[in-house]
Amino acid sequence: MELKLARTSLNATPKGIRLEDIEENLDKKSIFYFDKDNSHKDLKNLIEYFEDQGYSVYMREVKHGLNESDYIYEIHIVN
């Protein structure tokens, strides 16, 4: 499964990241920011995958503007 990381600017296209790449980087960082273009189903699958691996996973929406559509997803993956 491939998810889209949060954009670095408004006009940029989001970069993709695979589940395996996230798992490999968990020893370096535990907070990931994902773009609003990801489906809720894919994010729930991400959470379930890491919970099945024994991790605690927390997700929240982070608003970064006044519009309702100005948000990203912040996901913490803790061992």
N, C-alpha and C positions, 0 to 999 in steps of 0.2 A: 504494500500500500504506500502511496506517495501523498504527502500532505504539502501544503503551501505555507512557507514561512511568511511572517509579516513583512510588508513592503517597507523599504527604507525611505521612500518618498511617495508622494501622492500619485505621481505619473509612472512610477516604476511598476514592472510586472513582478509578481511574487516568485521567489525561487522555490523549487521543490526539494523535499527531503524525504528519504525513505525511512521506514521504521527501524531498519537495521542500522542506519547512520545515527539515529537518535540514541539507540541502545549503546553503540560504540562510544558516543560522546558523554555518556552519563557520569563517567569518572571525572570529567573536566567541568561540566556544568549540569545543573538540574532544573533550570528555568528555560522554557522555550516559548517563543511568541509566534502565533500562527495567524494567518490572514483570515479575514471575515469570509472569503470565498470558499473556505473549506466547509464541507457539509457537516451538519451536526452528527450525523450517523458515523462519519469517518472519525470525528473526534471522540465519540463514545467508544468506537472500536479501539482507538489508541489507548484510552483509559483502561478498558477491559484487558487489553494485551499486557500492559505493564502491571496491573493488579494481579493478573494470573502469574506473573513472574515474581511476585512477592513485594512489589513496590507500592507505596502510597502515592496516589495521584490526586492533585487538586487543580480544578479548572475554574477560571473566572473570566468574565468579559471586562476589558479595560476600555473605557471611553476616552477618546483623545480629541474630541471636538464637540461642537454644539449640536450637530445633526445626529439623528438616531442611527444613521448608517456609519458613523465614525467610531469604529471599535475594532479591537483585535482580541484574540484569545490568548490568555496567559496560562500556561500549564506548568505546574511544579511536579517533578517526579522525584520522590524521596525514598531512599532505601531504609 
